[in-house]
């Protein structure tokens, strides 16, 4: 699994991007992939990366502070 931190989060849209050294660009995520309360910028995460049509997307997202 990859690790990274929330670089941007749009609470209205329920999506954001994760900064990680495991991908060439920031990885998109949607709150449907996370569950629980909204994330904040700087939150550390663990996740899998899948290639989606618009670029890398995080799946199986877990907060590291749980």
N, C-alpha and C positions, 0 to 999 in steps of 0.2 A: 504494500500500500504506500501511496505517496503521502507526504506531509506538507503543509503550507499554512499560510495565515490569510484571513479575509482581508483583501485589499480594498474592496468596494462592496457596499451592500445597499440596495434600494428597498427599503421596507414597504413602500407602497406597492411595488411590483413583485416583491418577494423573491428577488434574485440578486446575484452578485458575482464577484470574481475572486478567485483564490490565487495568491502569489506563491509559486513553488519553484524549486530548482529542478523538479522532475518533469517539467514541460518547457517548451521554448516560449510559450506565451501564457498569460493568465488563463486560468481554467474557470469556465462558467459553472455556476450551480444555481439550482432553484430550491426554495424551501421545501418543496415536496420531496426532495432527495435527502433532507436533513431531519425534519420533524422537530418538535419542541419549540421553545421560544425563539424569536428572531435572533440572528447573529449580529455581532458588532464588529466593526473594523478592528483588526488585530487579534481576533479569536483564532486560536490554533486548532487545526483540523487534521484528520486523517481520512483518506478517501482513495477510491480507484478512479482512473482516468479512462474514459472511452472517447473514441473519435466520433463526433457528431458532424452533421453537414456544415455547421457554421464554425467548427473548431472544437477543441477539447472540452469535454463536459465531465464534471465530478459526479460519481455515483457512490453509493454506500458511504455517505459522508457521516463522520462521527466527530463530536467535539472531544478534544484531548483533555479537557478539564472535568469530564464526567467521572 
